[in-house]
Amino acid sequence: MTEHEVIVKQLQAVQNASRKIVTLNEETINGLLVELADRIPAASDAILEANRMDLERMDPADPRYDRLLLNEARLNAIASDLRNVAALPSPLNRVLEERTLPNGLELQKVSVPLGVVGIIYESRPNVTFDVFALCLKSGNATVLKGGSDAAFSNIAIVNLIQTVIRDRELDPDMIYLLPAEREAAHVLLNAVGYIDVIIPRGSQALIDFARKHSTVPVIETGAGIVHTYFDQSGDLTMGRDIIFNAKTRRPSVCNALDTLIVHESRIDDLPVLVELLEEKLVQLYADEPAYYKLLGRYPDELLEMASPEHFGTEFLSLKMSIKTVANLEEALDHIARHSSKHSEAIIASDQAAIDAFMKRVDAAAVYANTSTAFTDGAQFGLGAEIGISTQKLHARGPMALKELCSYKWLITGQGQVRPA
């Protein structure tokens, strides 16, 4: 049997398992997730050793290194997220709409699982836990295609998940980890009839690859080219703190700040706006007005004149570009030209400017006077997230339980037949 045939056979088993998941009651699902969380401490040595093997193959200077890294604190946070998901109300079998037609037919529109969800992702083994929890809670089976960078970590995590499933005498085929080789991705992307939707999580290149090669429907998530506009009415101290947090909290994630846009009337305040970034050795690529304003006020070795390629770039590291604009309109134009429609922010005290920004910026999450670091399913009170959708069909922004559901119509009659 070829590897392709082995994968297809396993996908058939996952599809069969997905039909069993819908029969599980909420107590069974929640109990499984809580037990998985409880077992993480005992399994942490094996998971961290597998993660160490992955980390040894990656340069620590690589922006993906932080995404790949697991430690005791991060495993504890994962366990907490699993319990949070278990505590959330089930998104299934909710009556979204109901009516009785003049002919007596009773109609209900009811939430149901998508079915089998395929996830392609890169160097983020925490996604393995998050995806399984959200898919199970929403009644979906899970097919995972992780990157080779996290291969050992993902295998260790899925082994733990399947052990818990088996111990509860449930079907372990409700989750399947594909081989790390690239060829397996092509099988997944073309598994029509076995996979209901593909959700890529990672770089723009990964998303583009999935969109280009998939014959299964794709929900685009991930790539974040994030801007924060400091308006002429912005509060200086607030702006400094927000910029520092948005850029440096976790620079390798998709909600991290990439481009600071500054109103030209506040250019004299730019050295203060970015002064905290020096602590983290953030490399700045500044346009001409910003460059000369920062020259001698920010370390020379961390300051460069910006080139066109520094705008519209997702840095995923301690790098940031700076753009000077004449007014709000120019800021909006710059964002429209370079945004990936993920997260955008304004810092202002002028309510008219805030209202215009919030209304006119086309993005999944639009912020006023706060950090874009909050674009996250757990932060939004969703328990965790399957990804952050940057498209407009089906779901937008952090995708969690409700976004992993579709619906079906239930029609009940008393013998009605439709006239010819």
C-alpha positions as CSV (number, residue, x, y, z in Angstrom):
1,M,0.0,0.0,0.0
2,T,1.4,3.4,-1.0
3,E,1.7,6.3,1.5
4,H,-1.1,8.1,-0.5
5,E,-3.4,5.0,0.0
6,V,-2.5,4.8,3.7
7,I,-3.4,8.5,4.2
8,V,-6.7,8.1,2.3
9,K,-7.6,5.0,4.3
10,Q,-7.0,6.9,7.5
11,L,-9.0,9.9,6.3
12,Q,-11.9,7.5,5.8
13,A,-11.5,6.3,9.4
14,V,-11.6,10.0,10.5
15,Q,-14.8,10.6,8.5
16,N,-16.4,7.6,10.2
17,A,-15.3,8.9,13.6
18,S,-16.8,12.3,12.9
19,R,-20.2,10.6,12.7
20,K,-19.7,9.2,16.2
21,I,-18.7,12.5,17.7
22,V,-22.1,14.0,17.1
23,T,-23.6,11.3,19.3
24,L,-21.5,12.3,22.3
25,N,-23.2,14.2,25.0
26,E,-21.7,17.5,26.4
27,E,-20.7,15.8,29.7
28,T,-18.5,13.2,27.8
29,I,-16.8,15.9,25.7
30,N,-16.1,18.2,28.6
31,G,-14.8,15.3,30.7
32,L,-12.4,14.3,28.0
33,L,-11.0,17.9,27.7
34,V,-10.6,18.3,31.5
35,E,-8.9,14.9,31.8
36,L,-6.5,15.9,28.9
37,A,-5.7,19.1,30.8
38,D,-5.1,17.2,34.0
39,R,-2.7,14.8,32.3
40,I,-0.5,17.5,30.8
41,P,1.8,17.8,33.9
42,A,2.6,14.1,34.0
43,A,3.3,14.1,30.2
44,S,5.3,17.4,30.3
45,D,8.7,15.7,30.4
46,A,7.9,13.7,27.2
47,I,6.4,16.7,25.4
48,L,9.3,19.1,26.4
49,E,11.9,16.5,25.4
50,A,10.2,16.2,22.0
51,N,10.1,20.0,21.7
52,R,13.8,20.2,22.6
53,M,14.5,17.9,19.7
54,D,12.6,20.2,17.4
55,L,14.3,23.4,18.8
56,E,17.7,21.9,18.3
57,R,17.1,21.9,14.5
58,M,16.1,25.6,14.4
59,D,18.3,28.7,14.7
60,P,17.2,30.6,17.9
61,A,17.4,33.8,15.8
62,D,14.7,32.5,13.5
63,P,11.4,34.4,14.2
64,R,9.7,31.0,14.3
65,Y,11.7,29.8,17.3
66,D,9.5,31.5,19.8
67,R,6.4,30.1,18.2
68,L,7.9,26.6,18.4
69,L,9.1,26.9,22.0
70,L,7.2,25.0,24.7
71,N,8.0,25.3,28.4
72,E,6.3,24.5,31.7
73,A,4.5,27.9,31.8
74,R,3.2,27.5,28.3
75,L,2.0,24.0,29.0
76,N,0.2,25.2,32.1
77,A,-1.4,27.9,30.0
78,I,-2.5,25.3,27.4
79,A,-4.1,23.2,30.2
80,S,-5.9,26.3,31.4
81,D,-7.2,26.9,27.9
82,L,-8.5,23.3,27.6
83,R,-10.4,23.8,30.8
84,N,-11.8,27.1,29.6
85,V,-13.0,25.4,26.4
86,A,-14.7,22.7,28.4
87,A,-16.4,25.3,30.6
88,L,-17.9,27.1,27.6
89,P,-21.5,26.3,26.5
90,S,-21.8,23.9,23.6
91,P,-22.4,25.6,20.2
92,L,-24.3,22.6,18.9
93,N,-28.0,22.1,18.4
94,R,-28.8,25.8,19.0
95,V,-32.0,26.9,17.4
96,L,-30.9,29.8,15.2
97,E,-34.3,30.5,13.7
98,E,-37.7,28.9,13.6
99,R,-41.1,29.6,12.0
100,T,-44.3,27.9,11.0
101,L,-45.3,28.2,7.4
102,P,-48.9,29.0,6.3
103,N,-49.2,25.3,5.3
104,G,-48.4,24.1,8.8
105,L,-44.8,23.0,8.1
106,E,-42.6,23.7,11.2
107,L,-39.1,24.9,10.3
108,Q,-36.0,25.1,12.6
109,K,-32.5,26.3,11.6
110,V,-30.2,24.4,13.9
111,S,-26.4,24.6,14.5
112,V,-24.4,21.5,13.5
113,P,-20.6,20.7,13.1
114,L,-18.8,21.4,9.9
115,G,-17.7,17.7,10.0
116,V,-14.0,17.0,9.4
117,V,-11.7,20.0,9.8
118,G,-8.3,20.0,8.2
119,I,-5.6,22.3,9.7
120,I,-2.3,23.1,8.0
121,Y,0.1,24.9,10.3
122,E,3.7,25.7,10.9
123,S,5.9,26.0,13.9
124,R,3.3,26.2,16.7
125,P,2.7,22.9,18.6
126,N,0.2,24.7,20.9
127,V,-2.1,24.7,17.9
128,T,-2.4,20.9,18.2
129,F,-4.0,21.2,21.6
130,D,-6.1,24.2,20.7
131,V,-7.5,22.8,17.5
132,F,-8.4,19.4,19.0
133,A,-10.2,21.1,21.9
134,L,-12.2,23.4,19.8
135,C,-13.0,20.8,17.1
136,L,-14.2,18.3,19.7
137,K,-16.3,20.8,21.6
138,S,-18.0,21.8,18.4
139,G,-18.5,18.2,17.3
140,N,-15.9,18.0,14.6
141,A,-13.2,15.5,13.8
142,T,-9.7,16.9,13.3
143,V,-7.0,16.2,10.7
144,L,-3.7,18.0,11.4
145,K,-0.8,18.7,9.0
146,G,1.9,20.3,11.1
147,G,5.2,21.5,9.7
148,S,8.4,19.4,9.9
149,D,9.9,22.0,12.3
150,A,7.5,20.8,15.0
151,A,7.2,17.2,14.0
152,F,8.5,15.6,17.3
153,S,6.4,18.0,19.4
154,N,3.2,17.3,17.5
155,I,3.7,13.5,17.6
156,A,4.1,13.6,21.4
157,I,1.0,15.8,21.8
158,V,-1.2,13.7,19.6
159,N,0.0,10.6,21.4
160,L,-1.2,12.1,24.7
161,I,-4.5,13.1,23.2
162,Q,-5.2,9.7,21.7
163,T,-4.2,8.0,24.9
164,V,-6.8,9.9,26.8
165,I,-9.4,9.2,24.1
166,R,-8.7,5.4,24.2
167,D,-8.8,5.4,28.0
168,R,-12.3,6.8,27.8
169,E,-13.2,4.1,25.3
170,L,-13.8,6.5,22.5
171,D,-12.6,6.4,18.9
172,P,-9.0,7.7,18.6
173,D,-9.6,8.4,14.9
174,M,-11.4,11.6,15.8
175,I,-7.9,13.1,15.5
176,Y,-5.3,12.3,12.9
177,L,-1.8,13.7,12.5
178,L,-0.6,13.5,8.9
179,P,3.1,12.8,8.2
180,A,5.2,15.9,8.3
181,E,6.4,15.5,4.7
182,R,5.2,18.2,2.2
183,E,3.6,15.5,0.0
184,A,1.0,14.8,2.7
185,A,-0.3,18.4,2.4
186,H,-1.2,17.8,-1.3
187,V,-3.3,14.7,-0.3
188,L,-5.1,16.7,2.4
189,L,-5.8,19.7,0.2
190,N,-7.4,17.4,-2.4
191,A,-9.3,15.1,0.0
192,V,-12.7,16.0,-1.4
193,G,-15.3,13.8,0.2
194,Y,-13.2,13.3,3.3
195,I,-12.4,16.8,4.5
196,D,-15.1,19.5,4.8
197,V,-12.9,22.5,5.2
198,I,-9.2,23.4,5.3
199,I,-7.9,26.1,7.6
200,P,-4.3,27.1,7.1
201,R,-2.5,28.8,10.1
202,G,0.8,30.4,9.4
203,S,2.7,32.6,7.0
204,Q,1.2,34.3,3.9
205,A,3.2,31.8,1.8
206,L,1.4,28.9,3.5
207,I,-2.0,30.5,3.1
208,D,-1.3,31.3,-0.6
209,F,-0.2,27.7,-1.1
210,A,-3.4,26.3,0.5
211,R,-5.6,28.6,-1.5
212,K,-3.8,27.8,-4.8
213,H,-3.7,24.0,-4.5
214,S,-6.8,23.1,-2.5
215,T,-9.9,21.6,-4.1
216,V,-11.4,21.6,-0.6
217,P,-13.0,24.9,0.6
218,V,-10.4,27.1,2.5
219,I,-10.9,29.6,5.3
220,E,-7.9,32.0,5.2
221,T,-6.4,32.8,8.6
222,G,-3.1,34.0,10.0
223,A,-1.0,36.5,8.2
224,G,-1.1,39.9,10.0
225,I,0.4,43.0,8.6
226,V,-0.6,45.3,11.5
227,H,-0.6,49.1,11.7
228,T,-1.2,51.5,14.5
229,Y,-1.9,55.1,13.6
230,F,-1.0,57.8,16.1
231,D,-3.3,60.7,15.4
232,Q,-2.6,64.4,15.9
233,S,-4.9,64.1,19.0
234,G,-3.2,61.1,20.4
235,D,-2.1,60.9,24.1
236,L,1.7,60.6,24.1
237,T,2.1,58.4,27.2
238,M,-0.7,56.1,26.1
239,G,0.7,55.9,22.6
240,R,4.2,55.0,23.9
241,D,2.9,52.2,26.1
242,I,0.5,50.8,23.5
243,I,3.2,50.8,20.8
244,F,5.7,49.0,23.1
245,N,3.2,46.4,24.1
246,A,1.9,45.8,20.5
247,K,5.4,45.4,19.1
248,T,7.3,43.6,21.8
249,R,4.9,41.4,23.9
250,R,5.3,38.5,21.4
251,P,6.8,39.8,18.2
252,S,6.5,36.4,16.5
253,V,2.7,36.3,16.5
254,C,0.3,37.6,13.9
255,N,-1.2,40.4,16.0
256,A,2.2,42.1,16.6
257,L,2.7,45.6,15.3
258,D,4.5,46.0,12.0
259,T,4.1,49.6,11.0
260,L,3.6,52.7,13.1
261,I,1.9,55.6,11.3
262,V,2.4,59.1,12.7
263,H,0.6,62.3,12.0
264,E,3.2,64.8,10.8
265,S,2.1,67.4,13.4
266,R,3.3,64.9,16.1
267,I,6.6,64.1,14.5
268,D,8.4,65.9,17.3
269,D,6.9,63.4,19.8
270,L,8.2,60.4,17.8
271,P,11.4,59.9,19.9
272,V,9.2,59.5,23.0
273,L,6.7,57.3,21.2
274,V,9.4,54.7,20.4
275,E,11.8,55.3,23.4
276,L,10.8,52.1,25.2
277,L,11.5,50.0,22.1
278,E,15.2,50.5,22.6
279,E,15.0,48.3,25.7
280,K,14.1,45.4,23.4
281,L,16.6,46.3,20.7
282,V,13.8,46.9,18.1
283,Q,15.1,47.7,14.6
284,L,13.3,50.7,13.1
285,Y,12.9,51.3,9.4
286,A,11.8,55.0,9.3
287,D,10.7,57.0,6.3
288,E,12.7,60.2,5.7
289,P,10.9,62.6,8.1
290,A,10.8,60.0,10.8
291,Y,14.4,59.0,10.2
292,Y,15.8,62.5,10.6
293,K,13.7,63.1,13.7
294,L,15.1,59.9,15.3
295,L,18.7,60.4,14.3
296,G,20.7,60.9,17.4
297,R,17.6,60.2,19.6
298,Y,17.5,56.4,18.9
299,P,20.5,54.1,18.7
300,D,22.2,54.4,15.3
301,E,22.7,50.7,14.9
302,L,18.9,50.1,15.3
303,L,17.8,52.9,12.9
304,E,17.7,52.6,9.1
305,M,16.0,54.6,6.4
306,A,12.9,52.7,5.2
307,S,12.7,51.2,1.7
308,P,9.4,50.4,0.0
309,E,9.6,46.7,1.0
310,H,9.5,47.7,4.7
311,F,5.8,48.6,4.3
312,G,3.3,45.8,3.8
313,T,5.7,43.4,5.5
314,E,4.8,41.1,8.4
315,F,8.1,41.1,10.3
316,L,7.4,38.5,13.0
317,S,10.4,39.8,14.8
318,L,11.8,42.8,16.7
319,K,11.5,45.0,13.6
320,M,9.1,47.8,12.8
321,S,8.6,50.4,10.1
322,I,7.5,54.0,10.6
323,K,5.4,56.0,8.1
324,T,4.7,59.8,8.4
325,V,1.3,61.1,7.0
326,A,-0.2,64.5,6.6
327,N,-3.7,63.5,7.8
328,L,-6.1,60.7,8.7
329,E,-7.0,60.3,5.0
330,E,-3.5,59.5,4.1
331,A,-3.2,57.1,7.0
332,L,-6.3,55.3,5.8
333,D,-5.0,55.1,2.3
334,H,-1.7,53.6,3.5
335,I,-3.5,51.0,5.6
336,A,-5.8,50.1,2.7
337,R,-2.8,49.6,0.4
338,H,-0.8,47.5,2.8
339,S,-3.1,45.8,5.3
340,S,-3.8,42.1,5.4
341,K,-7.1,42.9,7.0
342,H,-6.1,41.3,10.3
343,S,-5.8,44.0,13.1
344,E,-5.5,47.8,12.8
345,A,-5.5,50.5,15.5
346,I,-5.8,54.2,16.1
347,I,-4.5,56.2,19.1
348,A,-6.5,59.4,19.3
349,S,-8.7,61.5,21.7
350,D,-10.6,63.1,18.8
351,Q,-13.8,61.1,18.7
352,A,-14.5,62.1,15.1
353,A,-11.1,60.6,14.0
354,I,-11.8,57.5,16.0
355,D,-15.3,57.1,14.5
356,A,-13.9,57.6,11.0
357,F,-11.1,55.1,11.5
358,M,-13.4,52.4,13.1
359,K,-15.9,52.8,10.3
360,R,-13.6,53.0,7.3
361,V,-10.8,50.5,8.1
362,D,-11.5,47.1,6.5
363,A,-10.1,44.6,8.9
364,A,-11.2,41.7,11.1
365,A,-10.4,43.6,14.3
366,V,-10.2,47.4,14.5
367,Y,-9.0,49.0,17.7
368,A,-9.1,52.5,19.3
369,N,-6.6,53.4,22.1
370,T,-5.5,49.9,22.9
371,S,-3.0,47.3,21.8
372,T,-3.5,44.9,18.8
373,A,-2.1,42.2,21.0
374,F,-5.7,41.5,22.1
375,T,-6.7,39.9,18.8
376,D,-6.8,36.4,20.3
377,G,-9.7,33.9,20.8
378,A,-8.9,33.5,24.5
379,Q,-8.7,37.3,25.1
380,F,-12.0,37.7,23.3
381,G,-13.6,35.2,25.8
382,L,-13.8,32.4,23.2
383,G,-11.7,29.9,25.2
384,A,-9.1,29.5,22.5
385,E,-9.0,29.9,18.7
386,I,-8.7,27.8,15.6
387,G,-7.2,30.8,13.9
388,I,-7.9,34.4,12.9
389,S,-9.9,34.7,9.7
390,T,-8.9,37.6,7.5
391,Q,-11.6,36.8,4.9
392,K,-15.3,37.7,4.9
393,L,-17.1,34.5,4.0
394,H,-18.4,32.3,6.8
395,A,-16.2,33.8,9.6
396,R,-14.1,36.8,10.4
397,G,-11.6,37.5,13.2
398,P,-10.8,34.9,15.9
399,M,-12.5,31.6,15.0
400,A,-13.7,29.5,17.9
401,L,-16.7,27.2,18.7
402,K,-19.5,29.0,16.9
403,E,-17.3,29.5,13.8
404,L,-16.7,25.8,13.6
405,C,-20.3,25.2,13.1
406,S,-22.6,25.3,10.1
407,Y,-26.4,24.7,10.3
408,K,-29.1,22.6,8.8
409,W,-32.9,23.1,8.4
410,L,-35.2,20.7,10.2
411,I,-38.7,20.5,8.7
412,T,-41.6,18.7,10.4
413,G,-44.9,18.1,8.8
414,Q,-48.2,16.3,9.2
415,G,-48.5,14.8,5.8
416,Q,-48.2,18.0,3.7
417,V,-47.5,17.5,0.0
418,R,-46.5,20.3,-2.4
419,P,-49.1,21.1,-5.1
420,A,-48.2,20.6,-8.7
